[in-house]
Amino acid sequence: MSRELTAASLDRRNVLKASLLAGGGLALDVLIPFPVSALETAQEREHAAAQLSAFVSIAPDGTVTIMSKNPEIGQGIKTSLPMIVADELDCDWSQVRIAQADLDQKRYGEQYAGGSTATPRDWLPMRQTGAAARAMLVQAAALKWRVDPSELTTAKGRIYHAASARSVGYGDVASAAAAVAPPDLSAVPLKRPEQFTLIGRPMVGIDSARIVKGEPIFGVDMRLPGMLYAVYEVSPAHGGRLVKADVEAAKRAPGVQHVVPIVGNGDADSGLADGVAIVATNWWLADEARAKLRIDWDLSAAKGHSSSVYRAKADAAIAAGAGTDLRLDGDPAAALASAARRIAARYDYPFIAHAPMEPQNCTARYADGKLEIWAPSQTPQRGLDQLHKVFGIAPEAVTLHLRRAGGGFGRRLMNDYMVQVVAIAKALPGVPIQLMWSRPDDMRRDYYRPGGWHSFEAGIGAHGELIAFTDHFVTFGDGKTPARAAGFNVAMPPAGLIEHLRYSQSMMPTVVTTGALRAPGSNALCFASQSFLDEVALAAGTDLPRLMLTMLGERREIAPPGGGVPFDTGRARDVIEKVVATSAWTHKPAQSLRGKGFAFYFSHRGYFAEVVEASAAGGKVTVHKVWVAGDIGSQIINPMGAENQVRGAVIDGLAQALAGQAIEFVDGVAQQSNFHDFQLARIPATPEIEIAWVRPDKPPTGLGEPALPPVIPALTNALCAATGTRIRSLPVRLASA
């Protein structure tokens, strides 16, 4: 930004232009100072907070308000991103207030939660945001004291001039700072890691106390004057269509205000399915009234879409041949033919529901062509795009308030609940409508983690080395494109680590809606591949950690086919060696029917190796301890939040394997409906979890996803060590005797 800009010239147009000239970046994209002189009265001027950037404002009493731009779904981003800003700003954390931003990507940049992307994407921009605000405050103080800014230092929200023994609080110069030309973000000085005062300190989540007290911060807590409550009845089978509906009895039910038939658009991605909305004075009455609906559904599209049929088709596809090649390195057929030993096995895993504690919900009010929404969405901008596509509502006509989500795990990447509530709100203009799904709705209308089948074969050389590896993967799709989250990772180890390898794929169609589950793709692929590699290691006379270390070889980066994040073998080696040491891997349990299992995976830029110690008796599995070694870069912004994420990932993964989590379909109808037949983790089943970090000289990365995948094969490998029985299908089922 030009240093010649004056406070008087900083109108909206000039600032927008100036921020673009600065190369802006995410943080100061739209920096609109709000000069105190623009306020109406002296009292307003005295108490107004000075806006230093889109993210930072400072009140005269020194209170710093930092906007949290991304949706908070339990991953802790509402605490960690403001910590980055506050550290570079050099303010006192006790004076920081964090506010959830509404959706405004022109002002805040990308606003979504998914893929463990927030930290790697925002690490530098958030630091620059805080540093730029600090520089503006220092400049204002320097002008006030008529000294050079280089003579000033900052600490805990104050500016110091050592030569004159003067100091001033940020609040005292904030108004003047708001009129200072922001610095060029690419040139603003940043702290060295040893200067951090907040980054690396354990911080309690900013909303934790409010959650414990039961304050209304979640989507389901939203209340508006005159609000009505809605349920949305859809076909019991995926792909079903409405034929006719008798709604008269439902209309007469207590509390019911409206019954609104809605014609879907046939697009499963948008979520606007054929259905009937019942709108009542409270949700319970609306849900009770749905039993009085008499609806004829056309379920023909779902006929034959059953789990048993899918399994039979997968068997047939594997028997028919290798499918379509996804990756072919060297000559695996010849290498297998010449191998000293060959080993083959099949693995499979089921559809899984997300089952967040807070079911899908959204609140909307439509009036005079304007739409206001309160949504616990992971991808709010995508929701606006869907509303424009389905209803023709321009994004600029929508105000979208982000509500905290009671769990996401990928389910709230989809915005079907947003589209549905807007369909109801448009039919009842001027009336605030809250749509909430019941637990059975949430379980049966999911975008499920898709099931999959793997047929592996490996060739072992004369010296116990892995010389060939193949995987025929059977999944869902239209024959050309996999269904959402049903694809394959062609960089999955041992790809890139051995010379001869083949990954191939076959597809079958499905009417079941699928989507990303925490650590999408990796949560299933890691189980299958690391379990089979454990078999390979035992057949080769070694164990999986040693096999992995041998394959990793020298430290180097391996670029994946088609581009993307390279795989660093040195970082992989470091976490493997770390967990081998912390778990005392070579010391096997002395007790009978008790064993240790290991697994490693690289996903979402994170390197994780894990060891599980488990026992099995009478068909019951007990997980005693889990050791985790993780590498998510040089800086762990909030160690408390990071440990919470790792522990949650471990518990989540163990529940997927042990709690009977599987969705079965009969003619497109999900057979599970609630937590009695799709169980979550229970507190007594939670093992001791020991976490160790490896700190390379690399930028920090995300943590919501990568700690989950290895725990599942580490568990199944431990059960094989304990019982001699190899677990090749999830969820785990052991014989009782």
C-alpha distance (Angstrom), angle and dihedral (degrees) to the residues before:
residue distance angle dihedral
M1 . . .
S2 3.76 . .
R3 3.81 112.2 .
E4 3.84 89.1 -146.4
L5 3.80 91.5 74.0
T6 3.78 112.0 112.5
A7 3.77 130.1 -155.8
A8 3.79 90.0 -107.2
S9 3.80 92.5 55.8
L10 3.78 96.3 50.6
D11 3.76 99.8 104.3
R12 3.82 120.5 149.7
R13 3.77 95.2 -94.0
N14 3.80 94.2 49.1
V15 3.78 93.6 47.9
L16 3.77 92.4 49.9
K17 3.79 89.1 50.5
A18 3.76 92.8 43.8
S19 3.79 93.7 51.3
L20 3.77 89.6 51.9
L21 3.79 91.0 50.1
A22 3.77 88.6 52.2
G23 3.76 90.9 59.2
G24 3.79 81.3 -113.4
G25 3.75 102.8 -157.2
L26 3.74 121.1 -161.9
A27 3.78 101.2 -55.7
L28 3.77 104.0 54.3
D29 3.78 96.7 28.0
V30 3.79 90.9 125.7
L31 3.76 108.7 20.1
I32 3.79 108.0 174.8
P33 3.79 111.4 174.6
F34 3.78 113.4 -153.9
P35 3.80 105.5 -147.5
V36 3.78 114.9 -146.4
S37 3.81 89.4 -131.1
A38 3.80 89.9 68.1
L39 3.79 92.6 66.2
E40 3.78 121.3 101.0
T41 3.79 104.4 -126.2
A42 3.77 140.1 25.7
Q43 3.80 89.9 -114.9
E44 3.79 91.1 54.5
R45 3.76 90.3 48.7
E46 3.78 91.8 50.4
H47 3.79 96.3 53.0
A48 3.81 103.4 31.1
A49 3.77 119.9 117.9
A50 3.77 113.4 -124.2
Q51 3.82 113.6 -125.0
L52 3.79 108.5 -139.3
S53 3.79 97.0 173.1
A54 3.76 141.4 -19.1
F55 3.78 87.2 -77.6
V56 3.80 107.1 34.0
S57 3.78 133.3 58.8
I58 3.80 127.0 164.0
A59 3.79 125.4 -157.7
P60 3.81 123.3 -145.8
D61 3.82 90.0 -104.7
G62 3.81 89.7 59.1
T63 3.80 96.9 -103.8
V64 3.80 108.4 149.6
T65 3.79 117.4 -151.5
I66 3.79 115.3 -161.7
M67 3.78 120.6 -170.3
S68 3.78 116.1 -132.2
K69 3.77 104.1 -147.8
N70 3.80 104.7 -173.6
P71 3.81 128.3 73.4
E72 3.80 112.8 -95.4
I73 3.81 110.8 -136.2
G74 3.79 98.6 161.1
Q75 3.80 96.7 -73.1
G76 3.81 91.8 110.3
I77 3.78 97.5 -119.5
K78 3.80 92.3 133.1
T79 3.80 86.7 66.8
S80 3.81 103.5 33.9
L81 3.82 101.3 49.1
P82 3.83 92.8 50.2
M83 3.81 87.9 47.7
I84 3.80 88.6 60.6
V85 3.80 91.6 50.4
A86 3.81 93.0 44.9
D87 3.80 93.7 49.5
E88 3.80 94.2 54.2
L89 3.80 89.4 41.5
D90 3.81 86.5 55.2
C91 3.78 93.7 -138.8
D92 3.78 132.5 149.6
W93 3.83 109.1 -93.7
S94 3.80 90.2 -146.6
Q95 3.80 88.0 64.4
V96 3.81 94.6 48.8
R97 3.78 121.3 106.8
I98 3.79 119.6 -171.4
A99 3.79 121.6 -149.0
Q100 3.79 126.3 -170.2
A101 3.78 110.5 -120.3
D102 3.78 122.4 -134.1
L103 3.78 117.1 -124.6
D104 3.80 108.0 -74.6
Q105 3.78 112.0 139.3
K106 3.78 93.2 175.7
R107 3.79 87.1 62.6
Y108 3.80 103.8 32.6
G109 3.78 105.5 23.1
E110 3.80 121.7 -132.6
Q111 3.81 113.2 5.5
Y112 3.77 113.9 -170.4
A113 3.79 142.2 109.5
G114 3.76 118.2 -134.5
G115 3.77 144.7 94.6
S116 3.82 95.6 30.8
T117 3.79 86.6 -85.9
A118 3.81 103.9 131.9
T119 3.80 98.3 82.8
P120 3.82 98.5 45.2
R121 3.79 91.1 42.1
D122 3.80 98.0 44.8
W123 3.81 104.1 30.2
L124 3.80 95.3 96.3
P125 3.85 98.8 33.4
M126 3.80 92.3 50.1
R127 3.80 91.0 49.0
Q128 3.79 89.6 49.4
T129 3.80 90.0 49.1
G130 3.80 92.6 55.8
A131 3.78 94.0 41.1
A132 3.81 92.2 49.8
A133 3.80 92.0 51.3
R134 3.80 90.1 48.5
A135 3.81 90.8 50.2
M136 3.80 90.3 52.0
L137 3.80 91.2 51.5
V138 3.80 91.5 48.6
Q139 3.79 90.7 48.7
A140 3.81 90.7 51.8
A141 3.80 91.4 50.2
A142 3.80 91.1 47.0
L143 3.81 90.4 53.9
K144 3.80 90.5 47.1
W145 3.82 92.7 52.2
R146 3.81 95.8 32.7
V147 3.79 93.3 -125.5
D148 3.77 134.2 124.8
P149 3.84 113.5 -88.8
S150 3.80 89.5 -129.1
E151 3.82 88.5 69.2
L152 3.81 92.2 62.0
T153 3.77 131.0 86.1
T154 3.80 132.4 -173.1
A155 3.79 137.5 -145.5
K156 3.81 134.0 164.1
G157 3.76 95.9 -10.8
R158 3.79 98.8 -43.7
I159 3.79 134.6 103.0
Y160 3.83 119.4 -140.0
H161 3.79 134.3 -159.8
A162 3.77 104.4 -166.9
A163 3.80 95.4 -171.0
S164 3.80 93.4 61.8
A165 3.82 97.2 26.4
R166 3.78 89.9 -123.5
S167 3.78 127.7 142.1
V168 3.77 136.1 176.6
G169 3.78 134.3 -170.0
Y170 3.78 121.5 -115.8
G171 3.79 90.3 -116.8
D172 3.78 91.5 58.9
V173 3.80 93.7 59.1
A174 3.80 100.3 27.9
S175 3.80 95.3 99.8
A176 3.78 91.6 51.6
A177 3.81 90.4 44.6
A178 3.79 90.9 55.4
A179 3.80 88.5 65.8
V180 3.82 94.1 48.8
A181 3.79 117.3 105.4
P182 3.81 107.0 -105.4
P183 3.80 115.7 -117.2
D184 3.77 124.5 -110.1
L185 3.79 103.5 -87.5
S186 3.78 92.6 -143.5
A187 3.80 90.2 58.8
V188 3.80 103.8 36.0
P189 3.84 110.4 119.1
L190 3.81 114.6 -111.4
K191 3.78 128.7 -157.5
R192 3.76 121.9 -98.0
P193 3.82 112.4 -119.1
E194 3.80 91.7 -107.2
Q195 3.82 88.5 59.1
F196 3.80 94.9 58.3
T197 3.78 113.2 119.3
L198 3.81 100.7 176.6
I199 3.79 106.1 21.3
G200 3.79 106.7 87.6
R201 3.81 94.8 24.6
P202 3.82 118.1 114.5
M203 3.79 109.4 -112.2
V204 3.78 129.0 -173.7
G205 3.80 111.9 -121.2
I206 3.78 111.1 -89.6
D207 3.81 92.2 -124.6
S208 3.80 98.5 37.8
A209 3.80 96.9 100.5
R210 3.79 90.9 46.3
I211 3.79 91.1 52.0
V212 3.80 92.5 49.3
K213 3.80 89.5 50.9
G214 3.80 91.2 49.4
E215 3.77 96.2 -118.1
P216 3.82 114.4 173.7
I217 3.80 102.2 -106.3
F218 3.81 102.1 125.9
G219 3.78 128.6 88.9
V220 3.80 93.0 -104.4
D221 3.82 89.8 54.3
M222 3.79 94.3 63.1
R223 3.80 113.2 122.8
L224 3.82 129.1 -179.1
P225 3.82 131.6 175.8
G226 3.78 110.6 -89.0
M227 3.79 93.1 8.6
L228 3.80 119.7 163.5
Y229 3.80 126.7 -158.5
A230 3.78 127.5 -127.5
V231 3.79 141.3 -163.0
Y232 3.79 121.7 -166.9
E233 3.78 119.1 -146.3
V234 3.80 115.7 -156.9
S235 3.78 136.8 169.8
P236 3.81 115.2 -60.4
A237 3.81 88.8 -134.0
H238 3.77 126.1 60.7
G239 3.79 108.9 -107.9
G240 3.82 94.5 22.3
R241 3.80 120.6 144.6
L242 3.80 131.7 -150.4
V243 3.81 115.7 -108.1
K244 3.80 101.6 173.9
A245 3.79 138.4 -26.0
D246 3.79 132.6 -151.8
V247 3.81 104.0 -155.9
E248 3.79 101.6 163.7
A249 3.82 96.5 101.7
A250 3.79 90.9 48.4
K251 3.80 90.9 51.1
R252 3.81 89.9 57.5
A253 3.82 94.5 49.6
P254 3.83 117.8 114.5
G255 3.79 114.8 -82.3
V256 3.80 95.3 5.6
Q257 3.81 112.0 139.3
H258 3.79 101.9 171.7
V259 3.80 140.3 6.1
V260 3.79 111.2 -157.3
P261 3.83 121.7 -170.4
I262 3.80 109.3 -152.7
V263 3.79 126.0 -160.6
G264 3.79 112.0 -143.8
N265 3.77 125.4 -140.6
G266 3.80 96.8 -128.8
D267 3.81 90.9 -115.8
A268 3.80 110.6 124.8
D269 3.80 90.1 -168.6
S270 3.81 93.0 62.2
G271 3.81 93.1 47.0
L272 3.80 94.8 -138.0
A273 3.78 96.7 135.2
D274 3.77 125.3 172.5
G275 3.77 106.7 -87.8
V276 3.76 151.9 128.2
A277 3.81 122.2 -105.2
I278 3.79 119.4 -151.7
V279 3.80 114.0 -159.5
A280 3.80 119.5 -165.0
T281 3.77 143.7 159.1
N282 3.80 90.5 -94.6
W283 3.76 135.0 13.4
W284 3.79 96.6 -114.7
L285 3.81 92.4 57.9
A286 3.79 90.9 47.1
D287 3.80 91.2 51.3
E288 3.80 92.2 46.9
A289 3.81 90.5 51.4
R290 3.79 93.6 55.6
A291 3.83 89.1 73.2
K292 3.82 87.2 66.6
L293 3.79 93.6 59.8
R294 3.79 116.6 107.9
I295 3.78 107.7 -156.9
D296 3.80 131.4 170.7
W297 3.79 112.1 -150.8
D298 3.78 129.6 -165.8
L299 3.81 101.4 -135.0
S300 3.79 97.2 168.5
A301 3.82 94.7 110.4
A302 3.81 90.1 62.0
K303 3.79 96.3 49.5
G304 3.80 110.4 126.3
H305 3.79 94.5 10.8
S306 3.79 92.9 124.6
S307 3.76 131.5 136.8
S308 3.80 91.5 -118.8
V309 3.80 90.6 53.7
Y310 3.80 91.5 48.4
R311 3.79 90.4 52.7
A312 3.80 91.7 50.3
K313 3.80 91.3 49.5
A314 3.79 90.6 49.6
D315 3.80 90.3 52.0
A316 3.78 90.1 50.5
A317 3.80 93.1 47.8
I318 3.79 92.2 51.4
A319 3.80 91.5 46.8
A320 3.81 90.9 49.8
G321 3.79 96.1 59.7
A322 3.75 146.5 -85.5
G323 3.81 100.2 -45.7
T324 3.80 124.7 -145.6
D325 3.78 116.4 -19.5
L326 3.79 115.6 -115.0
R327 3.81 95.6 173.2
L328 3.78 131.6 4.7
D329 3.81 120.4 -176.6
G330 3.80 121.0 179.0
D331 3.80 118.1 -34.8
P332 3.81 108.2 -48.9
A333 3.82 93.5 171.4
A334 3.80 92.0 58.3
A335 3.80 92.0 42.1
L336 3.79 90.9 52.1
A337 3.79 91.1 48.3
S338 3.80 91.0 54.0
A339 3.81 96.8 41.3
A340 3.78 120.0 122.1
R341 3.77 88.0 -135.2
R342 3.80 135.0 11.7
I343 3.78 126.1 -157.4
A344 3.80 128.2 -172.7
A345 3.81 134.6 -178.1
R346 3.79 141.3 160.4
Y347 3.80 125.9 -131.6
D348 3.79 132.4 -173.7
Y349 3.78 141.3 175.7
P350 3.82 133.6 -168.2
F351 3.76 139.2 -119.0
I352 3.82 109.1 -82.7
A353 3.80 130.1 -159.0
H354 3.79 120.7 -137.8
A355 3.81 94.5 -133.9
P356 3.82 99.4 -172.5
M357 3.79 113.1 -170.7
E358 3.79 90.7 -118.9
P359 3.81 108.9 59.4
Q360 3.79 120.1 -137.3
N361 3.78 113.6 -70.5
C362 3.77 142.7 153.4
T363 3.80 138.0 178.1
A364 3.80 124.0 -145.0
R365 3.78 141.9 171.4
Y366 3.80 121.8 -165.4
A367 3.79 121.0 -168.6
D368 3.79 136.3 150.2
G369 3.78 92.7 -4.2
K370 3.82 92.3 -54.4
L371 3.77 125.0 112.7
E372 3.80 128.5 -158.0
I373 3.82 118.4 -170.3
W374 3.80 135.3 -174.3
A375 3.80 106.0 -161.8
P376 3.83 138.0 169.9
S377 3.80 90.5 -149.6
Q378 3.80 129.7 152.2
T379 3.80 91.0 -155.7
P380 3.80 107.6 33.1
Q381 3.80 95.0 162.2
R382 3.79 89.6 54.5
G383 3.79 86.8 51.9
L384 3.80 90.6 56.1
D385 3.79 90.2 49.3
Q386 3.81 89.9 52.0
L387 3.81 91.5 50.0
H388 3.77 89.8 52.1
K389 3.81 91.3 48.8
V390 3.82 95.8 46.2
F391 3.81 102.6 34.9
G392 3.79 104.8 16.0
I393 3.81 91.8 -119.3
A394 3.79 109.2 154.9
P395 3.82 113.8 -126.9
E396 3.80 90.5 -125.8
A397 3.81 88.6 60.8
V398 3.81 91.0 59.9
T399 3.79 129.2 82.5
L400 3.79 109.3 -164.6
H401 3.80 120.7 -167.6
L402 3.81 115.8 -163.0
R403 3.79 114.5 -132.5
R404 3.78 123.5 -165.8
A405 3.81 110.8 -98.4
G406 3.77 122.5 -134.5
G407 3.79 91.6 -134.2
G408 3.77 129.8 -31.4
F409 3.83 111.8 -176.0
G410 3.81 87.6 174.2
R411 3.81 97.1 -53.7
R412 3.78 93.2 104.2
L413 3.78 91.9 54.0
M414 3.80 81.4 87.1
N415 3.79 119.0 68.2
D416 3.80 103.0 -159.1
Y417 3.80 90.9 127.7
M418 3.82 89.4 54.6
V419 3.80 92.7 51.5
Q420 3.80 91.7 46.8
V421 3.80 96.4 50.4
V422 3.79 90.7 48.5
A423 3.80 90.1 52.5
I424 3.81 87.8 55.8
A425 3.82 94.7 42.2
K426 3.81 91.5 51.5
A427 3.79 89.2 53.7
L428 3.82 89.7 52.1
P429 3.83 104.9 37.5
G430 3.78 117.5 -162.9
V431 3.81 94.3 19.6
P432 3.83 119.1 107.9
I433 3.81 107.7 -128.8
Q434 3.79 126.8 -164.0
L435 3.78 115.1 -163.2
M436 3.78 116.5 -163.5
W437 3.77 128.1 174.6
S438 3.78 122.4 -138.8
R439 3.79 118.2 -124.1
P440 3.83 91.7 -100.1
D441 3.81 88.7 49.4
D442 3.79 89.3 52.5
M443 3.81 93.6 47.4
R444 3.80 97.2 45.2
R445 3.82 100.0 40.0
D446 3.77 98.5 48.8
Y447 3.78 130.3 131.7
Y448 3.80 89.5 -124.1
R449 3.78 130.4 -150.5
P450 3.81 97.4 -106.2
G451 3.76 122.9 -119.4
G452 3.79 121.2 -119.9
W453 3.80 145.0 -173.4
H454 3.81 129.5 -141.8
S455 3.78 130.5 -165.6
F456 3.81 108.5 -165.2
E457 3.77 132.2 -171.9
A458 3.79 128.6 178.0
G459 3.77 135.6 -174.8
I460 3.81 120.9 -144.7
G461 3.79 121.2 -157.0
A462 3.79 128.7 -133.5
H463 3.81 91.0 -92.7
G464 3.80 96.3 47.8
E465 3.80 95.4 -96.4
L466 3.81 122.8 140.5
I467 3.80 105.7 -113.8
A468 3.81 103.6 165.8
F469 3.79 137.1 22.3
T470 3.81 132.9 -179.8
D471 3.79 134.5 178.0
H472 3.81 125.8 -173.0
F473 3.78 104.8 -162.7
V474 3.81 121.3 -161.9
T475 3.78 114.9 -160.9
F476 3.79 143.5 145.9
G477 3.78 127.8 -78.0
D478 3.77 146.5 102.5
G479 3.80 94.8 -80.0
K480 3.79 94.0 -93.7
T481 3.79 105.5 44.4
P482 3.81 125.6 33.8
A483 3.78 118.5 -123.6
R484 3.79 115.5 -99.3
A485 3.84 110.1 -62.7
A486 3.82 90.5 -0.3
G487 3.79 96.2 104.8
F488 3.78 130.9 110.9
N489 3.80 131.7 -115.8
V490 3.79 107.0 -129.7
A491 3.82 89.2 -167.9
M492 3.83 91.4 61.2
P493 3.82 110.4 132.2
P494 2.94 131.8 -67.2
A495 3.82 85.1 36.6
G496 3.79 109.8 109.2
L497 3.81 91.1 16.0
I498 3.81 100.1 76.1
E499 3.80 131.7 40.4
H500 3.80 102.3 -127.4
L501 3.79 118.4 51.1
R502 3.78 139.6 140.7
Y503 3.80 128.8 -168.5
S504 3.81 116.2 -175.7
Q505 3.76 135.6 170.6
S506 3.80 142.3 -152.7
M507 3.81 125.1 -170.0
M508 3.76 138.1 -154.0
P509 3.81 127.3 -169.4
T510 3.80 123.6 -108.0
V511 3.78 136.6 -177.1
V512 3.81 89.8 -155.6
T513 3.79 113.1 108.7
T514 3.80 111.5 -122.8
G515 3.78 134.4 -167.8
A516 3.77 148.3 158.4
L517 3.80 120.2 -57.6
R518 3.80 122.3 -167.7
A519 3.83 106.7 -59.3
P520 3.82 89.9 12.1
G521 3.76 114.2 -142.0
S522 3.77 92.2 -2.5
N523 3.82 94.2 70.0
A524 3.81 89.6 65.9
L525 3.80 103.8 27.0
C526 3.80 92.0 52.6
F527 3.81 91.9 54.2
A528 3.79 92.7 51.7
S529 3.80 100.0 40.5
Q530 3.80 99.9 39.9
S531 3.79 91.6 45.2
F532 3.79 91.3 52.4
L533 3.80 91.9 44.6
D534 3.81 87.0 54.6
E535 3.80 87.2 57.0
V536 3.80 89.4 48.8
A537 3.80 91.7 50.4
L538 3.80 93.0 51.9
A539 3.80 91.2 47.2
A540 3.82 88.5 51.1
G541 3.80 91.5 52.3
T542 3.78 96.5 -109.5
D543 3.79 138.1 83.3
L544 3.79 131.6 -101.5
P545 3.83 98.3 -102.0
R546 3.81 91.3 53.1
L547 3.80 91.8 44.2
M548 3.80 90.9 51.4
L549 3.81 93.2 46.9
T550 3.80 90.8 49.7
M551 3.80 91.8 51.2
L552 3.81 93.5 45.6
G553 3.79 90.9 59.9
E554 3.78 118.9 168.8
R555 3.77 122.9 7.1
R556 3.78 110.0 -87.0
E557 3.78 143.0 127.8
I558 3.79 119.1 -106.4
A559 3.80 116.1 -157.3
P560 3.80 113.6 -141.8
P561 3.81 118.7 -124.8
G562 3.77 110.9 -87.6
G563 3.78 93.6 18.9
G564 3.77 131.9 -84.0
V565 3.78 135.6 122.9
P566 3.83 111.1 -14.2
F567 3.79 121.3 -126.1
D568 3.80 113.1 -119.0
T569 3.78 109.9 -150.5
G570 3.79 91.6 -166.4
R571 3.79 92.8 57.5
A572 3.80 89.7 47.1
R573 3.79 90.2 50.6
D574 3.80 92.0 50.3
V575 3.82 96.0 55.0
I576 3.80 91.7 44.4
E577 3.79 92.2 51.7
K578 3.80 90.5 44.4
V579 3.81 95.3 54.7
V580 3.80 92.2 42.4
A581 3.81 86.9 57.6
T582 3.81 99.4 41.8
S583 3.80 93.4 46.5
A584 3.82 94.6 45.1
W585 3.79 83.9 -128.1
T586 3.77 96.4 -174.8
H587 3.82 91.9 56.6
K588 3.77 103.7 82.8
P589 3.82 121.2 -157.9
A590 3.78 113.4 -91.7
Q591 3.80 94.3 -147.7
S592 3.79 119.2 94.8
L593 3.81 118.3 -109.8
R594 3.79 90.0 21.1
G595 3.78 125.7 109.8
K596 3.77 148.8 156.7
G597 3.77 126.6 -117.8
F598 3.79 132.1 -169.0
A599 3.80 135.7 -156.7
F600 3.80 138.3 167.8
Y601 3.78 133.3 -163.0
F602 3.79 141.0 169.9
S603 3.78 115.2 -148.7
H604 3.80 138.2 145.1
R605 3.82 89.3 10.0
G606 3.82 91.9 -60.5
Y607 3.82 126.8 117.4
F608 3.80 114.8 -149.7
A609 3.79 134.2 173.1
E610 3.78 120.3 -178.8
V611 3.78 139.4 -175.8
V612 3.80 124.2 -158.5
E613 3.79 126.0 -163.9
A614 3.80 111.1 -158.6
S615 3.77 141.3 158.2
A616 3.78 134.5 -155.1
A617 3.77 127.7 -152.5
G618 3.79 129.6 161.9
G619 3.79 91.0 -5.3
K620 3.81 91.7 -56.5
V621 3.79 120.8 119.9
T622 3.80 121.8 -148.6
V623 3.79 119.9 -169.6
H624 3.80 107.4 -154.2
K625 3.79 103.0 179.3
V626 3.78 142.4 -6.7
W627 3.79 123.9 -156.5
V628 3.80 117.3 -159.5
A629 3.79 128.9 -168.5
G630 3.78 114.8 -174.4
D631 3.78 139.3 179.4
I632 3.81 115.3 -162.9
G633 3.78 96.5 152.6
S634 3.77 137.7 -81.5
Q635 3.80 99.0 -52.7
I636 3.78 128.5 51.1
I637 3.77 100.9 -164.4
N638 3.79 98.4 -159.9
P639 3.82 112.8 13.9
M640 3.79 92.2 -168.6
G641 3.77 91.9 53.1
A642 3.79 90.9 43.6
E643 3.79 93.2 53.7
N644 3.78 89.9 46.9
Q645 3.78 89.9 54.3
V646 3.80 93.0 49.5
R647 3.79 93.5 47.0
G648 3.78 90.9 47.0
A649 3.80 91.4 49.3
V650 3.80 91.8 50.6
I651 3.80 92.7 48.7
D652 3.79 90.8 45.2
G653 3.79 92.7 51.3
L654 3.79 93.6 46.7
A655 3.81 89.9 50.9
Q656 3.79 91.2 51.9
A657 3.78 89.2 54.3
L658 3.80 102.1 37.8
A659 3.81 111.3 23.0
G660 3.77 95.8 69.9
Q661 3.79 93.6 -104.3
A662 3.80 106.3 173.2
I663 3.78 134.4 122.1
E664 3.78 115.5 -142.7
F665 3.80 122.6 -165.3
V666 3.78 132.4 -150.8
D667 3.81 112.6 -171.7
G668 3.79 90.7 -23.5
V669 3.81 95.6 -48.9
A670 3.81 118.0 121.4
Q671 3.80 108.7 -129.0
Q672 3.80 95.9 -155.6
S673 3.79 118.7 75.8
N674 3.80 112.6 166.2
F675 3.78 146.2 3.1
H676 3.81 92.7 -70.7
D677 3.82 91.1 70.9
F678 3.81 99.4 23.1
Q679 3.76 103.6 44.7
L680 3.76 128.6 -162.2
A681 3.79 126.0 -146.8
R682 3.78 116.1 -71.9
I683 3.79 124.6 -141.5
P684 3.85 95.7 -121.1
A685 3.82 89.7 56.4
T686 3.80 93.3 56.9
P687 3.81 110.3 111.9
E688 3.75 130.2 -151.9
I689 3.80 107.8 -81.8
E690 3.81 121.5 -157.6
I691 3.80 117.4 -167.8
A692 3.80 128.2 -162.7
W693 3.78 125.9 -180.0
V694 3.77 130.0 -146.1
R695 3.82 111.7 -153.4
P696 3.81 114.5 -156.8
D697 3.78 123.3 176.9
K698 3.80 92.0 -98.4
P699 3.82 133.8 114.1
P700 3.81 115.0 -89.0
T701 3.78 119.5 -94.4
G702 3.79 136.7 -164.7
L703 3.78 129.2 -76.2
G704 3.80 111.4 -167.0
E705 3.80 93.4 94.6
P706 3.82 118.9 20.7
A707 3.81 101.1 67.9
L708 3.81 93.0 61.2
P709 3.84 107.6 64.1
P710 3.83 101.1 61.8
V711 3.81 96.5 52.1
I712 3.81 93.5 68.1
P713 3.83 98.1 56.8
A714 3.80 90.2 36.2
L715 3.80 86.3 59.2
T716 3.80 96.1 45.6
N717 3.80 90.7 45.5
A718 3.81 88.8 51.2
L719 3.80 90.8 51.9
C720 3.79 89.9 51.5
A721 3.80 89.5 51.4
A722 3.80 89.7 48.7
T723 3.80 100.3 44.3
G724 3.78 107.9 14.7
T725 3.79 89.1 -121.3
R726 3.78 116.4 122.2
I727 3.82 114.8 -139.0
R728 3.80 107.8 -142.4
S729 3.78 100.3 158.2
L730 3.79 132.3 53.9
P731 2.96 138.6 -100.1
V732 3.80 96.1 44.6
R733 3.80 114.3 -108.6
L734 3.78 119.3 -179.8
A735 3.76 127.4 -174.2
S736 3.81 111.9 -104.8
A737 3.77 93.5 -133.9
